[in-house]
Amino acid sequence: MLRKALIAVTLTSSLLFSAIPSYAEDDLNDFRSQLNNEWQLVKNDRMRNLKTYARLEDGKRYRSFKVEAILDAPVEAVARVLLDFDHYTRWFWKTRESKLIRQGSPTEYFVYMVHDAPYGLPDRDTVIKGTIDPQTKNKHYVTLKVTAVPNMLPTKPPLVRMVAEEIHIKFTPIGDNKVEMVTEGYFDPGGVVPAWAANFVQRSAPYAVMLALQRMTEKEEYLKAKTPLPFEIYEFKDYK
C-alpha cells in the first residue's frame, strides 16, 4: 500500500513539473523570436468579438498587452463592475483580495489587491491609482487610467510588491447595449520572476479578464442597480 502511494506521488510530481518546461519553452520562444515593438496578434476569438495582442517594448522587462473587445452590455453596467473594487475577487485574474483604500475624488481611486502567483513563486500585492475621464455630451467614450503607486502602503512580506502596473482602458458605446473596449497595459511583478511565468500571465490574463468582465456585466446587481454613479454615464441612445 505504501509503495503504491509513493508511486502515485512520484507520478503526480512528474506530471506537474514536466508541464513547467513546456510553458517555459513556448513562452521563451515567443519572447525571443516572435515579438518586437509592433503589436502582434495573440488570440482572435471571432465568436466573442475579442482579440488580444502582445509586443516587447524597448526598456521593459516583459511584454505589453492589448485587448480589443465588443461587450454585449450597457456602458453603465461596465462602469458599475469596474467601480465595484471590493468584488474584483469575483472576476479579475487570480485576485484573492481587493479593497478600496481611498477615494481622492469622484474620479480618482486607490485600490489594494493581492494576486496568486504561478506555482512556486511568492504571491504579489499591488497598490494602484485609478483615474477616470468621464464622457461628456460631445465625447462619447470613457477612459480609465491605472498606475501603480507601490510606496503608498508598507510592504507585507512574504508578499512581493508589484513595481509597475500601467493600464489604459477606453470604452465607447457603439450600439444599444454594446460597448467597444480597447485596453493597453503592462505590468512588472517585481522580484525574481522567470520570463516564462511573467509572459504566460501576460498572454493568458487579458483574455480571461475580458471574458469574466462580460459575465459580470450580465448580472442583475449591475444591470438593475439604482444607486447613483459618481459621474455621468451616457448610453448610445443619448448620442443619437
C-alpha positions in Angstrom: 0.0 0.0 0.0 2.8 2.4 0.9 4.7 1.5 -2.3 1.5 2.4 -4.4 1.2 5.7 -2.6 4.8 6.6 -3.3 4.4 5.7 -6.9 1.3 7.9 -7.2 3.0 10.9 -5.5 6.0 10.4 -7.9 3.8 10.3 -11.0 1.8 13.4 -9.8 5.0 15.4 -9.2 6.5 14.3 -12.5 3.3 15.5 -14.4 3.3 18.8 -12.5 6.9 19.7 -13.1 7.0 18.4 -16.6 4.3 20.9 -17.5 6.5 23.8 -16.5 9.3 23.4 -19.1 6.7 23.2 -21.9 5.3 26.6 -20.8 8.9 27.9 -20.5 9.9 26.7 -23.9 6.8 28.1 -25.7 6.9 31.4 -23.9 10.6 32.0 -24.2 10.5 31.3 -27.9 7.6 33.7 -28.2 9.5 36.2 -26.1 12.8 35.9 -28.0 11.9 35.4 -31.7 8.4 36.5 -32.4 7.9 39.7 -30.5 9.1 43.2 -31.3 7.8 46.7 -30.7 4.9 46.2 -33.0 1.6 44.7 -31.8 1.3 41.1 -32.8 -1.9 39.1 -32.6 -2.0 36.5 -29.9 -5.6 35.4 -29.9 -8.6 36.1 -32.2 -11.9 34.9 -30.8 -14.3 35.8 -33.6 -17.3 34.3 -31.8 -16.8 36.6 -28.8 -15.5 39.6 -30.8 -12.3 39.5 -28.8 -8.7 40.0 -29.9 -5.5 40.1 -27.8 -2.1 41.3 -28.8 1.4 41.5 -27.4 4.6 43.4 -28.0 8.0 43.8 -26.5 8.8 47.5 -25.9 12.3 49.0 -25.5 13.4 49.3 -21.9 10.8 47.0 -20.5 11.5 43.5 -18.9 8.3 41.9 -20.0 5.7 42.1 -22.8 3.0 44.6 -23.0 -0.6 43.6 -24.0 -3.6 45.0 -25.8 -7.2 43.8 -25.9 -9.9 44.8 -28.4 -13.4 43.6 -27.5 -17.0 44.2 -28.1 -19.1 43.7 -24.9 -22.8 43.0 -25.0 -23.6 45.3 -22.2 -24.7 48.9 -21.5 -21.9 51.3 -20.6 -23.4 51.9 -17.1 -23.1 48.1 -16.3 -19.5 48.1 -17.4 -18.8 51.2 -15.2 -20.5 49.7 -12.2 -18.4 46.5 -12.4 -15.2 48.4 -12.8 -16.1 50.7 -9.8 -17.0 47.7 -7.5 -13.4 47.4 -6.3 -14.2 45.2 -3.3 -15.6 42.5 -5.5 -12.7 42.2 -8.0 -12.1 38.8 -6.4 -15.1 37.5 -8.2 -13.7 38.1 -11.7 -10.3 39.7 -12.0 -7.3 37.4 -12.8 -6.1 35.4 -9.8 -7.2 38.1 -7.3 -7.8 36.9 -3.7 -8.1 40.3 -2.0 -9.2 43.6 -3.3 -10.4 46.7 -1.5 -10.8 50.4 -2.0 -8.4 52.2 0.4 -9.0 55.8 -0.5 -11.2 57.8 -2.9 -9.4 61.1 -3.8 -12.4 62.5 -5.8 -15.4 61.2 -7.8 -13.0 60.2 -10.5 -9.8 59.1 -8.5 -9.5 55.8 -6.6 -6.7 54.0 -4.7 -7.1 50.2 -4.5 -5.1 47.5 -2.8 -5.0 44.0 -4.4 -3.4 40.6 -3.8 -2.8 38.2 -6.7 -2.0 34.5 -6.6 1.3 33.9 -8.4 2.2 30.9 -10.6 3.2 27.8 -8.8 6.5 28.1 -6.9 6.6 31.9 -6.8 5.6 34.3 -3.9 2.2 35.9 -4.3 2.1 39.5 -5.4 0.3 42.6 -4.0 -0.2 45.9 -5.6 -1.4 49.4 -4.8 -2.9 51.1 -7.8 -4.4 54.5 -8.6 -7.3 54.6 -11.0 -8.2 57.9 -12.7 -11.4 58.2 -14.8 -12.0 60.7 -17.5 -15.8 60.6 -17.9 -17.9 61.1 -21.0 -19.5 64.4 -22.0 -22.3 65.2 -24.4 -19.6 65.8 -27.0 -17.1 63.0 -26.1 -18.7 59.5 -26.3 -16.1 57.5 -24.6 -14.9 56.9 -21.0 -11.2 56.3 -20.2 -9.7 54.7 -17.1 -6.0 55.1 -16.5 -4.4 52.8 -13.9 -0.9 53.3 -12.5 1.0 51.6 -9.7 1.8 53.5 -6.5 4.0 50.8 -4.8 5.2 53.1 -2.0 1.7 54.2 -0.8 1.5 51.3 1.7 4.2 49.4 3.6 5.2 46.1 2.1 3.7 42.9 3.5 6.2 40.1 3.3 6.1 37.3 2.2 4.0 39.1 -0.5 6.1 40.8 -3.2 5.0 44.3 -4.2 4.4 44.8 -7.9 6.6 47.6 -9.1 4.8 48.7 -12.2 1.2 48.5 -13.5 0.2 50.7 -16.4 -3.2 50.1 -17.9 -5.2 52.4 -20.2 -8.9 51.4 -20.9 -11.2 53.2 -23.4 -14.8 52.1 -23.6 -17.3 53.6 -26.1 -21.0 52.8 -26.6 -21.3 51.7 -30.3 -24.9 50.5 -30.2 -27.8 49.7 -27.9 -26.2 47.5 -25.2 -22.9 47.3 -27.0 -19.6 48.7 -25.8 -16.3 48.7 -27.6 -13.3 48.3 -25.2 -9.7 48.9 -26.1 -7.2 48.1 -23.3 -3.5 48.5 -23.4 -1.3 47.6 -20.4 2.0 46.5 -18.9 3.0 45.2 -15.5 6.2 44.3 -13.8 5.6 41.8 -10.9 8.7 42.8 -9.1 11.2 40.4 -7.5 12.7 37.5 -9.4 10.3 36.0 -11.9 11.2 33.7 -14.8 10.4 35.2 -18.2 8.1 32.2 -19.0 6.0 32.8 -15.9 5.5 36.6 -16.5 4.9 36.1 -20.2 2.4 33.3 -19.6 0.4 35.6 -17.3 0.6 38.5 -19.8 -0.6 36.2 -22.6 -3.4 34.5 -20.7 -4.7 37.1 -18.3 -6.1 39.8 -20.7 -8.3 37.2 -22.5 -9.6 35.7 -19.2 -10.3 39.1 -17.7 -12.3 40.2 -20.6 -14.5 37.1 -20.6 -15.0 37.4 -16.9 -16.0 41.1 -17.3 -18.6 40.2 -19.9 -20.1 37.7 -17.4 -20.2 40.2 -14.6 -22.0 42.8 -16.7 -24.8 40.3 -17.2 -25.6 40.2 -13.5 -28.8 41.9 -12.4 -27.0 43.6 -9.5 -25.1 45.7 -12.1 -27.8 45.9 -14.8 -30.6 47.0 -12.5 -28.6 49.0 -9.9 -30.3 52.3 -8.9 -27.6 53.8 -6.8 -26.2 57.0 -8.4 -22.8 56.8 -10.0 -20.2 59.4 -9.1 -20.1 60.8 -12.7 -22.4 61.0 -15.7 -22.8 58.0 -18.0 -24.2 58.3 -21.5 -25.5 55.4 -23.4 -25.6 55.1 -27.2 -29.1 56.4 -27.4 -28.1 59.6 -25.7 -25.9 60.5 -28.8 -28.5 59.7 -31.4 
